[in-house]
Amino acid sequence: MPLDFLRRDNHLKDHALLDESYFGTTAPSVIYEKRPVLDDKGQKVEGLYSAWIILNNPVQYNSYTTEMVKAVIAGFQRASSDRSVVAAIFTAVGDKAFCTGGNTAEYASYYSRRPNEYGEYMDLFNAMVDGILNCKKPVICRVNGMRVAGGQEIGMATDITITSDLAVFGQAGPRHGSAPDGGSTDFLPWFLSMEDAMYNCVSCETWSAYKMKAKGLITKAVPVLKKDGKWVRNPLVRTDTYVDDGEIVYGEAVSRENAAKGKELMAQCSTDFELLDKEVNALIWKFTNLFPHCLMKSIDGIRAKKKFFWDQMKLANRHWLAANMNFEAYLGFNAFDTKKVTGRDVIDFVKYRQLTAQGAIVDDRLTEAVLGKPKG
């Protein structure tokens, strides 16, 4: 008997708001794919799919442009409304980065000193986070590389994270002229202790996948390096628990000597996402064997805690981030964008604080003083 024997007619409505014109395959873009669900034997399941929303800007570490943000919104709304989709997978092209946040070249060239325009952009960004949090399918973040800054924020909006053990996680806002108000200040205290959330938020350090697993930010980290047919765990990170200055630590960087050996070993390895995709497919199959509406009620019950503070703050943060485009964001993003010219990706913080202490006006003279001079 065919699977559609219970359908009243063959004219089911399409509830997607946005069509496929938002998607593309030429970078920068977002790729949208439907892939068959695989059972526990690796066989395709008829009529059931996962929706893959894939950031495609690998040259710029999968940073999202304005048009890509629109496409992510379209992708999650499409996945949410597709009755054949079991789960949505949020990932990216390549093996270096899941996402490093907003496209700083676009920020520097267009949005700097245009607060109204950046406010409009933040409306789109907020809609992207809302689209993830409101998707009526479980959302898996398949982390293929670094997940930092805005990439960390949209990643934390997802439900479950499965990651390459080469990935690092962290924030960058206070170092580059912004604050991580696209979700991190709302989400981090739910994942980490308040102390860890504070330190991770303001230190702008990146933490390893293993450290984040130990602290509860992610669900699973798997090796992606292979040598002579055998899997090799990230050789740049300690995967044992040890005591350092009286503190029990895990997932910290290896010593400088061992890092050099680790890099030599990595050069002999190939990158293979077989185990990562195996874990993602196993999770999709687990979801497939649950009542879909009971599953989503359970997920939305957990999401509500993240959404509470996100909804409280997203509009106020939107206005501050827009206004800040006239101020420190202008300095920070332009410093990052001109690093090939100046040799540094940040302003002269000491000079900036000294000028601020003297009551200097934020004008072109201050900008020139803190951005740095061309190399040579």
Stockholm file with secondary structure:
# STOCKHOLM 1.0

chainA/1-376         MPLDFLRRDNHLKDHALLDESYFGTTAPSVIYEKRPVLDDKGQKVEGLYSAWIILNNPVQYNSYTTEMVKAVIAGFQRASSDRSVVAAIFTAVGDKAFCTGGNTAEYASYYSRRPNEYGEYMDLFNAMVDGILNCKKPVICRVNGMRVAGGQEIGMATDITITSDLAVFGQAGPRHGSAPDGGSTDFLPWFLSMEDAMYNCVSCETWSAYKMKAKGLITKAVPVLKKDGKWVRNPLVRTDTYVDDGEIVYGEAVSRENAAKGKELMAQCSTDFELLDKEVNALIWKFTNLFPHCLMKSIDGIRAKKKFFWDQMKLANRHWLAANMNFEAYLGFNAFDTKKVTGRDVIDFVKYRQLTAQGAIVDDRLTEAVLGKPKG
#=GR chainA/1-376 SS CCTTTTCSCSCCCCCCSSCGGGCCSSSSEEEEEEEEEECTTSCEEEEEEEEEEEEECGGGTTCBCHHHHHHHHHHHHHHHHCTTEEEEEEEESSSSEEECSBCHHHIIIIITTCHHHHHHHHHHHHHHHHHHHTCSSCEEEEECSEEETHHHHHHHTSSEEEEETTCEEECCHHHHTCCCTTTHHHHHHHHSCHHHHHHHHHHCCEEEHHHHHHHTSCSEEECCEEETTEEECCTTBCCSCEEETTEEECSCBCCHHHHHHHHHHHHTCEECCHHHHHHHHHHHHHHHTSCHHHHHHHHHHHHHHHHHHHHHHHHHHHHHHHHHTTTHHHHHHHHHHTHHHHSCSSCCHHHHHHHHHTTCCCSHHHHHHHHCCCCC
#=GC SS_cons         CCTTTTCSCSCCCCCCSSCGGGCCSSSSEEEEEEEEEECTTSCEEEEEEEEEEEEECGGGTTCBCHHHHHHHHHHHHHHHHCTTEEEEEEEESSSSEEECSBCHHHIIIIITTCHHHHHHHHHHHHHHHHHHHTCSSCEEEEECSEEETHHHHHHHTSSEEEEETTCEEECCHHHHTCCCTTTHHHHHHHHSCHHHHHHHHHHCCEEEHHHHHHHTSCSEEECCEEETTEEECCTTBCCSCEEETTEEECSCBCCHHHHHHHHHHHHTCEECCHHHHHHHHHHHHHHHTSCHHHHHHHHHHHHHHHHHHHHHHHHHHHHHHHHHTTTHHHHHHHHHHTHHHHSCSSCCHHHHHHHHHTTCCCSHHHHHHHHCCCCC
//
